[in-house]
Amino acid sequence: MIHISATDRVFVLTGAGVSAESGIPTFRGAGGLWRNYRIEEVASPYAWQRDPRLVWEFYSMRRRAASAARPNPGHHALAKLEESLQDRFSLCTQNVDDLHEQAGSRRVVHMHGELFKSRCDRCRRAPFDDTETYEPPRDVPRCHCGGHIRPHICWFGEVPYDLDKIADALDQSTVFIAVGTSGLVEPAASFVARVRGRARTIYVGPEEPANNFAFSDCYWGKAGELLPQIFRCD
Ligand code: OAD
């Protein structure tokens, strides 16, 4: 049981594992997306420069897969926890799907962007909602400024979003919980080291993450099975 007292502030970091039971593939491990695609060909500024059509093919495929997905009991448990804790709760996800929002989570920071948003690669126009797919023979969409419209995703080599906001929430937290993330991708992999010693650090997932040493408690199993039953709030 993860006991949450009336003064605790909880920071939750989720990774692809929390969406696995909703049918969205993870990145690493058996069946992972990076088994079939090369990161540098579909998820990097270099890829976008070299072959934007291929990049859009990849993200169009992911839009299609994610649009059919629905939240699982793990997403719902985190939304319920937020409902009890209100502003003593923050949720930072590396996931680009919208399953946390679909489950009712309100305070979600998408540090790696959002699959159903696009933005211009040239002008400062804000990211906008976009559920379209752009696959050949469709051309890469254009902005009114003449730039190209790209997925609102943080690619390898780019800086994740909202890092200041995340740092503030981490620094205030007394309980840090990582769910379904391999602990391999920075800067998210180091969040636990930032709070360790000051906050309780808990991992939830079926396998040891690469940064396992930094967690004080681990709950081994699937997010959709464990999360609905491990929180006890005062
Ligand atoms: P990974 O694919 O690296 O890791 C997924 C983790 O989920 C693994 O540790 C699995 O053990 C765990 N897992 C699998 N099924 C689970 C379940 N049912 N419940 C709980 N955990 C489960 O995914 P991430 O760590 O999220 O970035 O990857 C981090 C980033 O690397 C992603 O955001 C993405 C990727 O490349 C970008 O694309 C920028």
Boltz pocket constraint, residues with backbone or C-beta under 6 A from the ligand:
constraints:
  - pocket:
      binder: B
      contacts: [[A, 14], [A, 15], [A, 16], [A, 17], [A, 18], [A, 20], [A, 21], [A, 26], [A, 27], [A, 28], [A, 29], [A, 32], [A, 43], [A, 94], [A, 95], [A, 112], [A, 154], [A, 155], [A, 156], [A, 179], [A, 180], [A, 181], [A, 182], [A, 183], [A, 184], [A, 185], [A, 204], [A, 205], [A, 206], [A, 207], [A, 208], [A, 209], [A, 221], [A, 222], [A, 223], [A, 224]]
      max_distance: 6.0
